[in-house]
Amino acid sequence: MNKKLFLFDLDWTVIYTGGAGIWALNHAFMEHYQVPEAMKGISPDGKTDPAIVREMIRVHLGRDAKEKEIEAVCKSYVDRLPVEVAKSPGYRILPGIPALLDALSQRSDVLVGLGTGNLEGGAQAKLARADLMRYFKFGGYANDSEIRPDLLRAGVRRGESLAGGTVPPRQVTVIGDNFRDVEAGQAIGAVSVAVASGPMKYDELATYKPDHIFHDLSDTAKVLEALL
C-alpha cells in the first residue's frame, strides 16, 4: 500500500470564515434559549462543534447538556451557516492553500481529506464559498466523535476504503493550526504538521513538538518537499 493520506483541519488552516461560525452559533443558541451573544468569552479554537455547544450550555444555563439538545442546536447552527458565510466580509482562503491542494490532488499516490472538528454539513457550508470542498474526497468530522483522535481515525478508515487497503500511520499526515490538531495527530501515530496561520503563534505550536511546522503554507515546493 503506497497511498498517503492527508487530513486537513479546516478553520484557520484552510480558510478563515471571518467570524461566520461564531455568528451562526450565536443565532442557534438565541433561537433555542433566548441568550444573546452566547459565544462571547468562549473560544472555539481546536474544539469540535458539539463540544462547543456543550460548553455554551454549561456556561449559560449552568448545567450539563442533554445529547438531544446538542443535536438540536448543532442542526440550527449548520442550517444558519450558509447565510453567515455568504455575508462575511472577512472570509478568506489562507496562504498557499489553493496551490497546495492542486498539487496534492494531481498525485496518484495521495488522497486528500479533512480531519476537522466541524460537523460535515458545517464543513461543506464553510468551504462552498471558496469552492474548495471538491478537493476533499473523504474526512473525519465531529459527526464521528467529539474526541479529535477518534474523528481522525474515522477519517483514516474512510481514506483506507478509497485506497483499497490499510494505510500505515506514518503514511498519514495531519495538518492543523492548533495544539489540539498536533496532539490528535500524534495520538493516532500520524505525521503531525503545525501551521501558524491561526491564533496560536509559531513558537507556541513548536512546544508541542509537531513533526513539521510552518509559518504558513505559501511555499508549495517547500511544503511538498517536507511532507512527501
VOKETI-111642 format. One line per field, with one value per residue: residue number from 1; residue in three letters; x, z, y negated of N, C-alpha, C in turn. Coordinates in Angstrom, 1 decimal. Layout:
% residues N
pos = (NUM|...)
code = (ALA|...)
nc1 = (X|...)
nc3 = (Z|...)
nc2 = (Y|...)
cac1 = (X|...)
cac3 = (Z|...)
cac2 = (Y|...)
cc1 = (X|...)
cc3 = (Z|...)
cc2 = (Y|...)
//
This chain:
% residues 228
pos = (1|2|3|4|5|6|7|8|9|10|11|12|13|14|15|16|17|18|19|20|21|22|23|24|25|26|27|28|29|30|31|32|33|34|35|36|37|38|39|40|41|42|43|44|45|46|47|48|49|50|51|52|53|54|55|56|57|58|59|60|61|62|63|64|65|66|67|68|69|70|71|72|73|74|75|76|77|78|79|80|81|82|83|84|85|86|87|88|89|90|91|92|93|94|95|96|97|98|99|100|101|102|103|104|105|106|107|108|109|110|111|112|113|114|115|116|117|118|119|120|121|122|123|124|125|126|127|128|129|130|131|132|133|134|135|136|137|138|139|140|141|142|143|144|145|146|147|148|149|150|151|152|153|154|155|156|157|158|159|160|161|162|163|164|165|166|167|168|169|170|171|172|173|174|175|176|177|178|179|180|181|182|183|184|185|186|187|188|189|190|191|192|193|194|195|196|197|198|199|200|201|202|203|204|205|206|207|208|209|210|211|212|213|214|215|216|217|218|219|220|221|222|223|224|225|226|227|228)
code = (MET|ASN|LYS|LYS|LEU|PHE|LEU|PHE|ASP|LEU|ASP|TRP|THR|VAL|ILE|TYR|THR|GLY|GLY|ALA|GLY|ILE|TRP|ALA|LEU|ASN|HIS|ALA|PHE|MET|GLU|HIS|TYR|GLN|VAL|PRO|GLU|ALA|MET|LYS|GLY|ILE|SER|PRO|ASP|GLY|LYS|THR|ASP|PRO|ALA|ILE|VAL|ARG|GLU|MET|ILE|ARG|VAL|HIS|LEU|GLY|ARG|ASP|ALA|LYS|GLU|LYS|GLU|ILE|GLU|ALA|VAL|CYS|LYS|SER|TYR|VAL|ASP|ARG|LEU|PRO|VAL|GLU|VAL|ALA|LYS|SER|PRO|GLY|TYR|ARG|ILE|LEU|PRO|GLY|ILE|PRO|ALA|LEU|LEU|ASP|ALA|LEU|SER|GLN|ARG|SER|ASP|VAL|LEU|VAL|GLY|LEU|GLY|THR|GLY|ASN|LEU|GLU|GLY|GLY|ALA|GLN|ALA|LYS|LEU|ALA|ARG|ALA|ASP|LEU|MET|ARG|TYR|PHE|LYS|PHE|GLY|GLY|TYR|ALA|ASN|ASP|SER|GLU|ILE|ARG|PRO|ASP|LEU|LEU|ARG|ALA|GLY|VAL|ARG|ARG|GLY|GLU|SER|LEU|ALA|GLY|GLY|THR|VAL|PRO|PRO|ARG|GLN|VAL|THR|VAL|ILE|GLY|ASP|ASN|PHE|ARG|ASP|VAL|GLU|ALA|GLY|GLN|ALA|ILE|GLY|ALA|VAL|SER|VAL|ALA|VAL|ALA|SER|GLY|PRO|MET|LYS|TYR|ASP|GLU|LEU|ALA|THR|TYR|LYS|PRO|ASP|HIS|ILE|PHE|HIS|ASP|LEU|SER|ASP|THR|ALA|LYS|VAL|LEU|GLU|ALA|LEU|LEU)
nc1 = (0.8|0.9|-0.2|-0.7|-2.3|-3.7|-4.9|-6.6|-7.1|-9.8|-10.8|-8.9|-6.8|-7.3|-9.3|-10.5|-13.3|-14.1|-15.6|-18.0|-18.8|-19.0|-21.1|-23.2|-23.4|-24.2|-26.7|-28.1|-28.1|-29.5|-31.9|-32.8|-32.6|-32.8|-30.7|-28.5|-25.6|-24.0|-21.6|-19.7|-16.8|-16.2|-14.0|-13.6|-11.5|-9.9|-11.7|-14.4|-17.5|-19.9|-18.8|-18.3|-20.9|-21.8|-20.3|-21.3|-23.9|-23.3|-22.0|-23.9|-26.4|-25.9|-25.7|-25.4|-25.4|-28.0|-28.0|-29.7|-30.3|-27.9|-27.7|-29.9|-29.3|-26.9|-27.9|-29.5|-27.4|-25.8|-27.7|-27.9|-25.4|-24.7|-25.9|-24.5|-21.8|-22.0|-22.3|-20.2|-17.7|-15.0|-14.2|-11.8|-9.5|-6.7|-3.1|-1.4|-3.0|-4.8|-2.9|-1.4|-3.4|-4.1|-1.7|-1.4|-3.7|-3.2|-1.5|-1.0|-0.5|-1.5|-4.2|-6.6|-8.1|-10.4|-9.8|-11.4|-12.9|-15.3|-18.8|-20.0|-21.8|-21.4|-18.8|-19.0|-20.6|-18.9|-16.8|-18.0|-18.2|-15.7|-15.3|-13.9|-14.4|-14.4|-11.9|-11.6|-12.0|-12.8|-13.3|-12.9|-15.1|-16.8|-19.3|-18.6|-17.2|-16.7|-14.2|-11.0|-8.8|-10.3|-12.1|-10.3|-9.4|-11.7|-11.7|-9.3|-10.1|-12.0|-10.4|-8.8|-10.6|-11.1|-8.5|-8.2|-7.1|-5.1|-3.6|-0.5|0.2|2.3|2.1|0.1|-0.8|-1.4|-2.7|-2.8|-3.7|-3.7|-2.8|-4.3|-4.8|-2.2|-1.7|-3.7|-3.0|-0.6|-1.5|-2.7|-0.6|0.2|2.0|2.6|1.7|2.1|0.8|1.2|-1.0|-3.2|-4.7|-2.7|0.7|3.8|6.1|4.8|3.3|5.4|6.3|4.8|5.9|5.5|5.9|6.6|6.7|5.3|5.3|3.3|1.5|2.4|4.7|4.7|6.4|8.4|6.8|5.8|8.2|9.0|6.9|6.4)
nc3 = (0.0|-1.1|-0.8|0.4|3.0|3.5|6.0|6.5|8.9|9.2|9.9|10.1|9.0|6.4|5.6|6.7|8.2|8.9|11.2|10.8|11.8|14.5|14.6|13.6|15.6|17.7|16.7|16.6|19.3|20.5|19.2|20.4|23.2|23.9|24.6|24.1|22.0|22.8|22.4|23.4|25.1|25.0|23.6|20.4|19.3|17.9|19.0|18.9|17.1|18.6|21.1|21.7|21.7|23.9|25.9|25.8|26.8|29.4|30.4|30.1|30.9|33.2|33.6|32.8|29.4|27.5|25.2|23.0|23.0|22.3|19.7|18.5|18.7|17.2|14.7|14.1|14.0|11.8|9.8|9.7|8.9|6.0|5.4|7.1|6.3|3.6|3.8|5.2|5.6|6.1|5.2|4.0|2.0|3.2|3.1|0.4|0.2|-2.1|-4.2|-2.9|-2.5|-5.1|-6.1|-4.5|-5.2|-7.8|-7.6|-7.9|-5.8|-3.5|-1.2|-0.4|2.4|5.0|8.4|10.9|13.4|12.8|12.1|9.4|7.6|8.3|7.6|4.8|4.2|5.0|3.2|0.7|-0.4|-1.3|-3.1|-2.4|-1.4|-3.2|-3.4|-1.3|-0.7|1.3|4.8|8.4|10.9|13.3|13.5|13.8|16.2|19.3|20.2|19.2|18.3|17.7|15.7|13.7|13.3|12.2|9.8|8.7|8.3|6.3|4.3|3.9|2.8|0.3|-0.7|-0.9|0.9|3.9|5.4|6.6|9.8|9.7|7.1|7.1|7.2|9.3|9.3|10.9|12.7|15.4|18.8|19.6|17.2|16.6|18.8|18.5|16.0|16.7|18.6|17.0|15.8|13.4|11.0|12.2|11.5|12.0|11.5|11.6|11.1|12.4|15.5|17.3|18.0|16.2|17.8|20.1|19.1|18.4|20.8|21.2|19.8|16.9|14.0|11.7|11.1|10.0|9.2|7.4|4.7|2.2|0.6|-1.7|-2.9|-0.9|1.2|0.1|-0.4|2.2|3.2|1.5)
nc2 = (1.2|-2.0|-4.4|-7.7|-9.5|-12.7|-14.7|-17.5|-20.1|-22.5|-25.3|-28.2|-26.8|-25.9|-27.8|-31.0|-32.1|-34.6|-35.0|-33.8|-31.3|-31.8|-33.7|-32.2|-30.2|-31.8|-32.7|-30.3|-29.5|-31.6|-31.2|-28.8|-29.2|-31.9|-33.4|-36.0|-36.6|-34.4|-33.2|-34.8|-35.2|-32.5|-30.3|-28.9|-27.6|-24.8|-23.0|-20.6|-21.0|-20.0|-19.9|-22.5|-23.5|-22.1|-23.3|-25.9|-25.5|-24.7|-26.9|-29.1|-28.1|-26.7|-24.0|-20.5|-19.4|-17.8|-15.1|-15.3|-18.0|-19.1|-18.1|-19.4|-22.1|-22.1|-21.4|-23.7|-25.5|-24.6|-24.9|-27.6|-28.5|-28.8|-31.3|-33.1|-32.7|-33.5|-36.2|-37.2|-39.6|-39.2|-36.7|-34.4|-32.6|-30.8|-31.4|-29.9|-27.7|-27.0|-26.4|-24.3|-22.3|-21.8|-20.8|-18.4|-17.0|-16.2|-14.1|-10.7|-9.1|-10.1|-10.8|-13.2|-14.6|-15.8|-16.5|-17.4|-19.4|-20.4|-19.8|-17.7|-18.8|-21.5|-21.9|-21.6|-23.8|-26.0|-25.7|-26.0|-28.6|-29.2|-27.2|-24.9|-22.4|-20.4|-19.3|-17.6|-14.4|-12.7|-12.3|-13.0|-13.9|-16.0|-14.8|-12.2|-11.9|-13.6|-13.6|-14.3|-12.6|-10.3|-11.1|-11.6|-9.1|-8.0|-9.4|-8.4|-5.7|-6.0|-7.0|-4.8|-3.1|-4.2|-4.0|-1.3|0.4|1.0|-1.8|-2.6|-4.2|-6.2|-7.0|-8.7|-12.1|-14.8|-18.0|-21.1|-24.1|-24.3|-23.4|-21.2|-19.8|-19.0|-17.3|-15.4|-14.2|-13.1|-11.3|-9.3|-8.3|-9.5|-11.6|-14.7|-18.0|-21.4|-24.6|-28.0|-29.7|-30.6|-31.7|-30.7|-31.1|-30.6|-29.9|-29.0|-26.8|-25.2|-24.1|-21.9|-20.0|-19.1|-17.1|-18.6|-22.1|-25.2|-28.6|-29.5|-28.1|-28.9|-28.5|-26.3|-24.3|-23.9|-22.9|-20.5|-19.2|-18.7|-17.0|-14.9)
cac1 = (0.0|1.8|-1.0|-0.5|-3.5|-3.5|-6.1|-6.5|-8.1|-10.5|-10.7|-7.5|-5.8|-7.7|-10.0|-10.9|-14.7|-14.3|-16.5|-19.3|-19.2|-19.5|-22.4|-24.2|-23.6|-25.0|-28.0|-28.7|-28.3|-30.6|-33.2|-33.2|-32.5|-33.0|-29.5|-27.8|-24.1|-23.7|-20.2|-18.8|-16.0|-16.0|-13.0|-13.9|-10.3|-9.4|-12.7|-15.4|-18.8|-20.7|-18.1|-18.6|-22.3|-21.9|-19.7|-22.2|-25.0|-22.8|-21.7|-25.0|-27.5|-25.4|-26.0|-24.9|-26.3|-28.6|-27.5|-30.7|-30.2|-26.7|-28.1|-30.8|-28.5|-26.0|-28.7|-29.8|-26.1|-25.4|-28.7|-27.6|-24.0|-24.6|-26.3|-23.4|-20.6|-22.2|-22.3|-19.0|-16.7|-13.6|-13.9|-10.7|-8.7|-5.4|-2.0|-0.9|-3.9|-5.2|-1.7|-1.1|-4.4|-4.0|-0.5|-1.6|-4.8|-2.7|-0.6|-1.8|-0.2|-2.0|-5.6|-6.7|-9.3|-10.5|-9.8|-11.9|-13.9|-16.6|-19.8|-19.8|-22.6|-20.8|-17.6|-19.4|-21.1|-17.8|-15.9|-18.7|-18.0|-14.4|-15.3|-12.8|-14.8|-14.1|-10.6|-11.6|-12.7|-13.3|-13.0|-13.3|-15.8|-17.4|-20.3|-18.0|-16.8|-16.3|-12.8|-10.3|-8.2|-11.3|-12.6|-9.2|-9.4|-12.8|-11.2|-8.4|-10.8|-12.6|-9.4|-8.3|-11.6|-10.8|-7.2|-8.3|-6.3|-4.6|-2.5|0.3|0.1|3.2|1.7|-1.0|-0.3|-2.4|-2.2|-3.7|-3.2|-3.9|-2.1|-5.2|-4.6|-0.9|-1.8|-4.6|-2.2|0.4|-2.3|-3.0|0.7|0.4|2.9|1.8|2.1|1.5|0.9|0.9|-1.8|-4.3|-4.4|-1.5|2.0|4.8|6.9|3.9|3.0|6.6|6.5|4.1|6.8|5.0|7.0|6.9|6.0|5.4|4.6|2.1|1.7|2.5|5.8|4.2|7.5|9.0|5.9|5.8|9.5|9.0|5.8|6.2)
cac3 = (0.0|-1.2|-0.7|1.6|3.3|4.1|6.7|6.9|9.7|8.3|10.3|10.3|8.3|5.0|5.4|7.8|7.8|9.3|12.3|10.4|12.7|15.8|14.4|13.4|16.9|18.5|16.2|17.0|20.8|20.7|18.8|21.4|24.6|24.0|25.2|23.0|22.0|23.7|22.2|24.0|26.2|24.7|22.5|19.7|18.6|18.1|19.6|17.9|17.2|19.7|22.4|21.8|22.2|25.3|26.8|25.8|27.7|30.7|30.8|30.1|31.6|34.4|33.8|31.7|28.2|27.0|23.8|22.0|23.0|21.4|18.3|18.0|18.5|16.1|13.4|13.8|13.6|10.4|8.9|9.6|8.4|4.7|5.5|7.7|5.4|2.4|4.0|6.0|4.8|6.4|4.7|3.1|1.9|3.8|2.1|-0.2|0.2|-3.5|-4.9|-2.3|-2.8|-6.5|-6.3|-3.9|-5.9|-9.0|-7.4|-7.8|-4.5|-2.4|-1.1|0.4|3.2|6.1|9.8|11.4|14.5|12.2|11.6|8.0|6.9|8.6|6.7|3.4|4.1|5.1|2.0|-0.5|-0.9|-1.9|-4.0|-2.1|-0.9|-4.3|-3.2|-0.1|-1.1|2.4|6.0|9.7|11.3|14.6|13.5|14.1|17.6|19.9|20.6|18.0|17.7|17.2|14.4|12.8|13.0|11.3|8.5|8.1|7.8|5.0|3.3|3.5|1.9|-1.0|-1.1|-1.1|1.9|5.1|5.3|7.9|10.5|9.3|5.8|7.3|7.6|9.9|9.2|11.6|13.3|16.9|19.5|19.6|15.9|16.7|19.8|17.9|15.0|17.5|19.3|16.1|15.2|12.1|10.9|12.6|10.8|12.6|10.7|12.5|10.3|13.2|16.7|18.0|17.4|15.8|18.9|21.0|18.5|18.4|22.1|21.2|19.0|15.7|13.1|10.9|11.5|9.1|9.5|6.6|3.6|0.9|-0.3|-2.0|-3.1|0.4|2.0|-0.6|-0.1|3.6|3.5|0.6)
cac2 = (0.0|-3.1|-5.6|-8.6|-10.3|-14.0|-15.1|-18.9|-20.8|-23.5|-26.7|-28.8|-26.0|-26.0|-29.1|-31.8|-32.5|-35.9|-35.0|-33.3|-30.2|-32.3|-34.3|-31.1|-29.6|-32.8|-32.6|-29.0|-29.5|-32.5|-30.5|-27.8|-29.6|-33.3|-34.0|-36.7|-36.6|-33.3|-32.8|-35.8|-34.5|-31.0|-30.1|-27.6|-27.1|-23.4|-22.2|-20.1|-21.7|-19.5|-20.2|-24.0|-23.7|-21.6|-24.3|-27.0|-25.2|-24.6|-28.3|-30.0|-27.5|-26.2|-22.5|-19.6|-19.4|-16.6|-14.9|-15.8|-19.4|-19.4|-17.8|-20.4|-23.4|-21.9|-21.4|-25.1|-26.1|-24.2|-25.5|-29.1|-28.8|-29.3|-32.7|-33.8|-32.5|-34.3|-37.7|-37.5|-40.4|-38.8|-35.4|-34.3|-31.4|-31.0|-31.4|-28.7|-26.5|-26.5|-25.7|-23.0|-21.3|-21.5|-19.9|-17.1|-16.3|-15.7|-13.0|-9.4|-8.4|-10.9|-11.1|-14.4|-14.6|-16.7|-16.0|-18.7|-19.4|-20.8|-18.8|-17.5|-19.9|-22.8|-22.0|-21.9|-25.2|-26.9|-25.6|-26.2|-29.9|-29.1|-26.0|-24.0|-21.0|-19.4|-18.7|-16.7|-13.2|-11.9|-13.1|-12.7|-15.1|-16.0|-13.8|-10.9|-11.9|-14.8|-13.4|-14.6|-11.4|-9.4|-11.6|-11.4|-7.6|-7.7|-9.8|-7.4|-4.5|-6.3|-7.1|-3.5|-2.5|-4.7|-3.5|0.1|1.2|0.4|-2.8|-2.7|-5.5|-7.2|-7.4|-9.7|-13.4|-15.6|-19.3|-21.9|-25.3|-24.4|-22.3|-20.0|-19.1|-18.3|-16.2|-14.3|-13.5|-12.3|-10.2|-8.2|-7.9|-10.1|-12.7|-15.9|-19.3|-22.6|-25.8|-29.1|-30.6|-30.9|-32.4|-30.2|-31.6|-29.6|-29.3|-28.2|-25.5|-24.4|-23.4|-20.6|-19.1|-18.5|-16.7|-19.8|-23.4|-26.2|-29.9|-29.3|-27.0|-29.6|-27.9|-24.9|-23.4|-23.6|-22.1|-19.2|-18.5|-18.2|-16.1|-13.7)
cc1 = (0.9|1.0|-0.7|-1.9|-3.1|-4.9|-5.9|-7.6|-8.7|-10.2|-9.3|-6.4|-6.0|-8.3|-10.1|-12.3|-15.0|-15.3|-17.8|-19.8|-19.7|-20.9|-23.5|-24.5|-24.5|-26.4|-28.7|-29.0|-29.5|-31.9|-33.7|-33.4|-32.7|-31.9|-28.7|-26.3|-23.5|-22.2|-19.2|-18.1|-15.7|-15.1|-13.4|-12.7|-9.9|-10.5|-13.7|-16.7|-19.7|-20.1|-18.3|-20.0|-22.5|-21.4|-20.6|-23.4|-24.5|-22.6|-23.0|-26.2|-27.1|-25.7|-25.4|-25.9|-26.8|-28.2|-28.4|-30.7|-29.0|-27.0|-29.0|-30.1|-27.6|-26.7|-29.0|-28.5|-25.8|-26.4|-28.4|-26.3|-24.0|-24.9|-25.1|-22.1|-20.8|-22.0|-21.0|-18.0|-15.3|-13.3|-12.7|-10.1|-7.3|-4.2|-1.5|-1.8|-4.3|-4.1|-1.4|-2.1|-4.4|-2.8|-0.8|-2.7|-4.3|-1.8|-1.5|-1.5|-0.7|-3.6|-5.8|-8.1|-9.3|-10.4|-10.2|-12.9|-15.3|-17.5|-19.6|-20.5|-22.0|-19.6|-18.0|-19.9|-19.9|-16.9|-16.6|-18.4|-16.7|-14.3|-14.1|-13.2|-14.5|-12.8|-10.6|-12.6|-13.3|-12.9|-13.4|-13.9|-16.3|-18.6|-19.8|-17.7|-16.5|-14.8|-12.0|-9.6|-9.1|-11.9|-11.6|-9.2|-10.5|-12.4|-10.2|-9.1|-11.5|-11.6|-8.9|-9.3|-11.4|-9.5|-7.2|-7.5|-5.8|-3.5|-1.8|0.2|1.0|3.1|0.5|-0.4|-1.5|-1.9|-3.2|-2.9|-3.2|-3.2|-3.0|-5.1|-3.3|-1.1|-2.7|-3.8|-1.2|-0.3|-2.6|-1.7|1.0|1.6|2.1|2.5|1.4|1.8|0.4|0.1|-3.1|-3.9|-3.1|-0.3|2.9|5.5|6.0|3.6|4.2|6.8|5.7|4.8|6.1|6.2|7.5|6.1|6.3|4.7|3.3|2.4|1.9|3.6|5.5|5.4|8.2|8.1|5.9|7.0|9.5|8.0|5.7|7.5)
cc3 = (0.0|-1.1|0.6|1.8|4.0|4.7|7.2|7.9|8.8|8.8|10.7|9.7|6.8|4.7|6.8|7.4|8.2|10.4|12.0|11.3|14.0|15.7|14.3|14.7|17.8|18.0|16.7|18.5|21.2|20.3|19.8|22.8|24.9|24.8|24.1|23.2|22.9|23.5|22.8|25.2|26.0|23.5|21.8|19.1|19.0|18.7|18.6|18.2|18.4|21.0|22.7|22.4|23.6|26.3|26.9|26.8|29.1|31.3|31.1|30.9|32.9|34.7|32.7|30.6|28.0|25.6|22.8|21.9|22.1|20.0|17.7|17.8|17.3|14.7|13.1|13.4|12.2|9.4|8.7|8.9|7.0|4.6|6.0|6.9|4.2|2.6|4.8|5.2|5.0|5.9|3.8|3.1|2.4|2.8|1.7|-0.4|-1.2|-4.2|-4.3|-2.6|-4.2|-6.7|-5.7|-4.7|-7.2|-8.9|-7.2|-6.5|-3.3|-2.4|-0.1|1.1|4.2|7.4|10.7|12.5|14.0|12.0|10.0|7.2|7.1|7.7|5.3|3.2|4.2|3.8|0.7|-1.2|-1.7|-2.9|-3.7|-1.6|-2.0|-4.2|-2.2|-0.4|0.1|3.6|7.3|10.3|12.7|14.7|14.0|15.6|18.1|20.3|19.3|17.5|17.1|15.9|13.3|12.4|12.0|9.9|7.9|7.6|6.4|3.9|2.9|2.6|0.5|-1.6|-1.4|-0.2|3.0|4.8|6.6|8.5|10.0|7.8|5.8|7.8|8.1|10.0|10.0|12.3|14.8|17.6|19.6|18.3|16.0|17.7|19.2|16.8|15.7|18.1|18.3|15.4|13.8|12.2|11.2|12.0|11.4|11.6|11.5|11.7|11.1|14.4|17.4|17.3|17.1|17.0|19.9|20.4|18.6|19.7|22.2|20.3|17.8|14.8|12.1|11.3|10.4|9.6|8.7|5.5|2.3|0.0|-0.6|-2.2|-1.8|1.2|1.4|-0.3|1.3|3.8|2.6|0.4)
cc2 = (-1.2|-4.5|-6.4|-9.4|-11.6|-14.4|-16.6|-19.3|-21.9|-24.9|-27.1|-27.9|-26.1|-27.4|-29.7|-32.3|-33.9|-36.1|-34.4|-32.2|-30.7|-32.9|-33.3|-30.4|-30.6|-32.8|-31.4|-29.0|-30.5|-31.9|-29.6|-28.3|-31.1|-34.0|-34.7|-36.6|-35.5|-32.8|-33.7|-35.1|-33.1|-30.9|-28.8|-26.9|-25.7|-22.5|-21.7|-20.9|-21.3|-19.9|-21.7|-24.2|-23.2|-22.6|-25.5|-26.8|-25.2|-26.1|-29.1|-29.4|-26.8|-24.8|-21.8|-19.5|-17.9|-16.4|-15.4|-17.3|-19.8|-19.2|-18.9|-21.7|-23.2|-21.9|-22.9|-25.8|-25.8|-24.8|-27.0|-29.4|-29.3|-30.8|-33.5|-33.8|-33.5|-35.8|-38.1|-38.3|-39.9|-37.4|-35.4|-32.9|-31.7|-30.8|-30.1|-27.5|-26.1|-25.8|-24.4|-22.0|-20.9|-20.5|-18.5|-16.3|-15.7|-14.5|-11.7|-8.6|-9.1|-11.0|-12.2|-14.4|-15.7|-15.9|-17.2|-18.5|-20.0|-19.6|-18.8|-18.6|-21.2|-23.0|-22.3|-23.3|-26.2|-26.9|-25.9|-27.5|-29.9|-28.0|-25.1|-22.6|-20.0|-18.7|-17.6|-15.5|-12.4|-12.8|-12.5|-13.9|-14.9|-15.1|-12.4|-10.8|-13.3|-14.8|-13.4|-13.4|-10.4|-9.8|-11.5|-10.0|-7.3|-8.2|-8.9|-6.2|-4.8|-6.5|-5.8|-2.8|-2.9|-4.2|-2.0|1.0|0.4|-0.6|-2.9|-4.1|-6.6|-7.6|-8.4|-11.0|-14.2|-17.0|-20.2|-23.1|-25.4|-23.2|-21.0|-19.2|-18.3|-17.1|-15.0|-13.5|-12.6|-11.1|-9.0|-7.7|-8.5|-11.1|-14.0|-17.2|-20.4|-23.8|-27.0|-30.2|-31.0|-31.7|-32.0|-30.6|-30.4|-29.0|-28.5|-26.8|-24.6|-23.6|-22.1|-19.6|-18.4|-18.0|-17.8|-21.0|-24.4|-27.5|-30.0|-28.3|-27.6|-29.1|-26.5|-23.9|-23.0|-22.7|-20.6|-18.5|-17.9|-17.0|-14.9|-12.9)
//
